[in-house]
Amino acid sequence: SLCSAMARHAGPRLPLIVKNLIPTLSSVFDSQRITTTAFFAELLSCNVVNDLLLLETVMDNMTGRQKDPCTLVRMLVLRGLGNIAAGSPEKVRKHGAKLLASMVNGMDDKDDPHNLVALEAMSSLSKLLDHVEERDIQSMLLHIAIRIRPFFDSEQPDLRQSSIVLFGNLTKFSQGDGEVFFEQILNGLVTLLLHLQDPKPEVVKACKFALRMCGPSMGCEGLCDMFLNHLREDRSLHYGEFMNNVCKHLV
């Protein structure tokens, strides 16, 4: 892309380019706001923003567009903030609370009929989780789990996949609030088991991942071992036999 090429070959010119582009984030024309937000989103995936001390400036201007009337701008804002995990992972910890709040706001977007903003929020949050402080995610854990649960059954495969992958990633933080999160696992368990037969392979893969991640929190060693052994990505699943054995453990 133009942005990554500029990051590689025209680094010293970027501060002036960014300075001149910032006013267009407030343009009356959707096309200008979309183009500039897309450029900044890509820029945040490049480490050069850190080297040129542009990260905070670009990030602050992006978060300022979270209430933009254009759905595409709001979506691109979240994509950019998620890209910080690739471009400046060490900075995610510093700005963790702010970034997480942006993702949660994106999931709660009320003017998002096709769930584009929510989809971007979920996939970006999954990228950020490896780099945030546990205390920052802990206070939002339950809200996020409850918010994404309806997407498990969405008619859109990408929403099913992103929400289920995010749920699997959230279980890493469930130990501090085990009992409360255990309830969320139980609420989603039947759906995750049913979607092991989803017509879309990427959703099946997401379910296998989420169930493997949930296993240790289930309080049943046999069930945990089953999830780890039978739900490996590279292993085909005999669904009927698997479900018979799962039900025995659940009983």
ABEGO torsion letter per residue (X at the ends): XAAAAAAAAAAAAAAAAAAAAAAAAABABAAAAAAAAAAAAAAAABAAAAAAGAAAAAAAAAAAAAABABAAAAAAAAAAAAAAAAABAAAAAAAAAAAAAAAAAAAABABBAAGAAAAAAAAAAAAAAAABBAAAAAAAAAAAAAAAAAAAABABAAAAAAAAAAAAAAAAAAAAAAAAAAAAAAAAAAAAAAAAABABAAAAAAAAAAAAAAAAAAGBAAAAAAAAAAABAABBBBAAAAAAAAAAAAX
